Amino acid sequence: MKRENLKFRDHDKDELSQLLEGNRPILSTSTHSPPPIFGELEGIAHRGDYDLSPTHTSTRASGSIYFDQELQLKLKEQGISPEDVKSKSR
């Protein structure tokens, strides 16, 4: 693959989904078709930290929160209140 058959194009902010900080497709062309027609070969997406952000974690379904069940059992055996068991094992 020759460098002259490749080009990069950064997406504008209004082209990005809310999850993406940036996106940079790699476009390539075939030397067999005059005029050259570029098509996307690969996309490089920068997702940022959306999955770890407080906005995302506070709005996601409660079913996706993990509780350490072994720790819950140990805390219950120690006589810890149910509210503290829940908060400490989250």
C-alpha positions in Angstrom: 0.0 0.0 0.0 1.5 3.3 -1.1 1.3 6.4 1.1 -0.1 8.5 -1.8 -3.1 6.2 -1.8 -4.0 7.0 1.8 -5.4 10.1 3.4 -6.7 11.0 6.9 -9.7 13.1 7.7 -10.7 14.2 11.2 -14.4 14.2 11.8 -15.9 17.6 12.7 -17.5 17.9 16.2 -21.0 17.9 14.8 -20.3 14.5 13.1 -19.4 12.7 16.4 -21.7 10.7 18.6 -21.8 11.7 22.3 -19.4 8.9 23.2 -16.6 10.1 21.0 -14.0 12.7 21.7 -12.7 12.3 18.1 -12.7 10.1 15.1 -10.1 9.8 12.4 -10.9 7.5 9.4 -8.1 6.3 7.2 -9.2 6.6 3.6 -7.6 4.6 0.8 -8.0 4.6 -2.9 -7.4 2.1 -5.7 -5.0 3.0 -8.5 -7.3 1.1 -10.9 -10.1 3.7 -11.0 -9.5 7.1 -12.5 -10.4 9.5 -11.0 -9.4 8.2 -7.6 -12.3 7.4 -5.3 -11.5 7.2 -1.6 -13.2 4.8 0.7 -12.8 4.2 4.4 -10.2 1.6 5.2 -10.2 1.9 8.9 -11.6 4.3 11.6 -9.6 5.3 14.7 -12.0 6.4 17.4 -11.1 8.2 20.6 -13.8 7.3 23.1 -12.4 9.4 26.0 -13.5 8.4 29.5 -17.3 8.4 29.0 -17.7 4.9 30.3 -16.0 5.9 33.6 -17.5 9.3 34.0 -19.9 10.1 36.8 -22.6 11.2 34.3 -22.6 7.7 32.7 -22.3 5.7 35.9 -25.1 7.6 37.6 -27.5 7.1 34.7 -26.9 3.5 33.8 -29.2 0.7 34.8 -28.8 -0.3 38.5 -28.5 -3.9 37.3 -25.0 -3.2 36.0 -23.6 -2.3 39.5 -21.5 -5.1 41.0 -21.8 -6.3 44.5 -19.1 -8.5 46.2 -21.3 -11.3 47.5 -18.5 -12.9 49.6 -17.9 -9.6 51.3 -21.6 -9.2 51.9 -21.7 -12.6 53.7 -18.7 -11.6 55.9 -20.2 -8.3 56.8 -23.5 -9.9 57.7 -21.8 -12.3 59.9 -20.1 -9.4 61.7 -23.6 -7.9 62.4 -23.2 -4.9 60.1 -26.5 -3.2 59.2 -28.0 -4.0 55.8 -27.5 -0.5 54.5 -23.8 -0.6 55.4 -23.4 -4.1 53.9 -24.8 -2.7 50.7 -22.7 0.4 50.6 -19.4 -1.4 51.6 -19.8 -4.2 49.1 -20.7 -2.1 46.1 
